[in-house]
């Protein structure tokens, strides 16, 4: 569990109930390269549907580094009715209205840089490692994926070296299965702020579940930040609460925590 003083400050800074639970996908809703716990998925979906008629149950939405098509598919499973964030907050999609939008911060110059970086990764990284792939269907975020963490570590170092002269615009993160270069001004924290503008729900009325180093800004910004037991140290350090369970079960655990909190503060 994170610093107890910070937990108390978050509890006291507003009496608002949690209206929206925002969750990452990989390492949270499911574990990469493995099927999710479908029983827990079903319970999460049912709670999200009950939030339509029970104000003590927060609605659910998604914030992921994955591209729009994957995020949209998972939103269907969970019957999400709010905007979802994809590519680490570079874009939003509404599952019920089919509205898709990318951030206005993505200028032609920024887009060109990331297009060139993606081409570099395709030409220089992929040929070196037989089990790596460039993440498809992404507009901005340059992602390289591998099931081999030793490969991920090597790719991470190469991506850091490649982008070292442009740290003014690039952040590089890694998970157990991916390396991602993102636009510094568009991360999951700014994504939550964008989501707040679109929904009218304050970040002080949001909880967030994340397991990776790129989740830290959102974990710190939301009223409550939850890290699954399988989370990276960077996520656990940024979270208010480290959960007892992994992945899908951890999202359900966080959901139940928020409901219990709302019941006590309604």
Residue pairs with C-beta under 8 A, 6 or more apart in sequence:
1 7
1 240
1 241
1 242
2 225
2 236
2 237
2 238
2 239
2 240
2 241
2 242
6 240
7 240
7 241
10 223
10 224
10 240
13 204
13 223
14 202
14 204
14 205
14 223
15 265
16 202
16 204
16 205
16 223
17 55
17 56
17 58
17 205
17 261
17 262
17 265
17 266
18 58
18 205
18 206
18 207
18 223
18 224
18 258
18 261
18 262
19 58
19 59
19 201
19 205
19 206
20 58
20 59
20 60
20 61
20 82
20 195
20 199
20 201
20 205
20 206
20 207
21 58
21 59
21 60
21 61
21 206
21 207
21 208
21 209
21 254
21 255
21 258
22 60
22 61
22 62
22 63
22 85
22 192
22 195
22 206
22 207
22 208
22 209
22 218
22 222
23 29
23 60
23 61
23 62
23 63
23 208
23 209
23 210
23 251
23 254
24 62
24 63
24 64
24 65
24 188
24 209
24 210
24 211
24 212
24 215
25 62
25 64
25 66
25 70
25 71
25 74
26 32
26 64
26 65
26 66
26 175
26 177
26 178
26 211
26 212
27 175
27 176
27 211
27 212
27 228
27 230
27 231
27 247
28 209
28 210
28 211
28 228
28 247
28 248
28 250
28 251
29 36
29 41
29 44
29 62
29 74
29 78
29 247
29 248
29 251
30 36
30 247
30 248
31 230
31 246
31 247
31 248
32 147
32 175
32 176
32 177
32 178
33 147
33 177
36 247
36 248
37 247
37 248
37 249
40 248
40 249
40 251
40 252
41 77
41 78
41 248
43 252
44 60
44 78
44 248
44 251
44 252
44 255
45 77
45 78
45 79
47 57
47 60
47 252
47 255
47 259
48 59
48 60
48 78
48 79
48 80
49 79
50 57
51 57
51 58
51 59
51 60
52 59
52 81
55 262
55 266
56 259
56 262
56 263
56 266
57 259
57 262
58 207
58 255
58 258
58 259
58 262
59 81
59 82
60 78
60 80
60 82
60 255
61 75
61 80
61 82
61 83
61 84
61 85
61 195
62 71
62 74
62 75
62 78
62 80
62 84
62 85
62 86
63 84
63 85
63 88
63 89
63 188
63 191
63 192
63 195
63 208
63 210
63 218
64 70
64 71
64 74
64 84
64 85
64 86
64 88
65 86
65 87
65 88
65 141
65 143
65 173
65 178
65 180
65 182
65 212
65 214
66 86
66 87
66 135
67 86
67 87
67 135
67 136
67 137
67 138
67 141
68 86
68 87
68 91
68 93
68 100
68 137
69 137
70 86
70 137
71 84
71 85
71 86
71 93
72 84
72 86
72 93
72 95
75 84
75 93
75 95
76 95
80 95
81 95
81 96
82 94
82 195
82 199
83 92
83 93
83 94
83 99
83 195
83 198
83 199
84 92
84 93
84 94
84 95
85 91
85 92
85 188
85 191
85 192
85 194
85 195
86 92
86 93
87 138
87 139
87 140
87 141
87 182
88 141
88 180
88 182
88 186
88 187
88 188
88 191
88 214
89 103
89 186
89 187
89 188
89 189
89 190
89 191
89 192
89 194
90 102
90 103
90 106
90 139
90 140
90 141
90 182
90 183
90 186
91 100
91 101
91 102
91 103
91 139
92 99
92 100
92 101
92 194
92 195
92 198
93 99
93 100
93 101
94 100
102 139
102 140
103 186
103 194
105 183
105 185
105 186
106 139
106 140
106 183
106 186
110 140
110 169
110 183
111 139
111 140
113 166
113 169
113 170
114 140
114 141
114 142
114 181
114 183
117 142
117 162
117 163
117 170
117 181
118 134
118 138
118 142
120 162
121 134
121 142
121 144
121 159
122 134
124 158
125 132
125 144
125 155
125 158
125 159
126 132
126 133
126 134
126 144
129 146
129 148
129 151
129 154
129 155
131 146
131 147
131 148
131 151
132 144
132 145
132 146
132 151
132 155
133 144
133 145
133 146
134 142
134 143
134 144
134 145
135 141
135 142
135 143
135 144
135 145
135 178
135 180
140 182
140 183
140 186
141 180
141 181
141 182
141 183
142 159
142 180
142 181
142 182
143 178
143 179
143 180
143 181
144 155
144 159
144 178
144 179
144 180
145 177
145 178
146 152
146 155
146 177
146 178
147 177
149 176
149 177
152 174
152 175
152 176
152 177
152 178
152 179
153 174
155 174
155 179
156 172
156 174
156 179
159 172
159 179
159 181
160 172
163 170
163 172
163 181
167 184
168 184
169 183
169 184
169 185
170 181
170 182
170 183
170 184
171 181
171 182
171 183
171 184
171 187
171 214
172 179
172 180
172 181
172 182
173 179
173 180
173 182
173 212
173 213
173 214
174 180
174 213
175 211
175 212
175 213
175 214
175 232
176 232
180 214
182 214
187 214
187 217
187 218
188 210
188 214
188 215
188 217
188 218
189 217
189 218
189 220
189 221
190 217
191 218
192 203
192 206
192 208
192 218
192 221
192 222
193 203
193 221
195 201
195 206
196 202
196 203
196 206
203 221
203 222
203 223
204 223
205 223
206 222
206 223
207 222
207 223
207 224
207 225
207 226
207 254
207 257
207 258
208 215
208 218
208 219
208 221
208 222
208 224
208 225
208 226
209 226
209 227
209 228
209 250
209 251
209 254
210 216
210 218
210 219
210 225
210 226
210 227
210 231
210 235
210 239
211 227
211 228
211 230
211 231
211 232
211 235
211 247
212 231
212 232
212 234
212 235
213 232
213 234
213 235
215 227
215 231
215 235
215 238
216 234
216 235
216 237
216 238
217 238
218 225
219 225
219 226
219 227
219 235
219 238
219 239
219 240
220 238
224 240
224 241
224 254
224 257
224 258
224 261
225 238
225 239
225 240
225 241
226 239
226 240
226 241
226 242
226 243
226 250
226 253
226 254
226 257
227 235
227 236
227 238
227 239
227 241
227 242
227 243
228 242
228 243
228 245
228 246
228 247
228 250
228 251
229 242
229 243
229 244
229 245
229 246
229 250
230 246
230 247
230 250
231 239
231 242
236 242
241 254
241 257
243 250
243 253
243 254
244 253
245 252
245 253
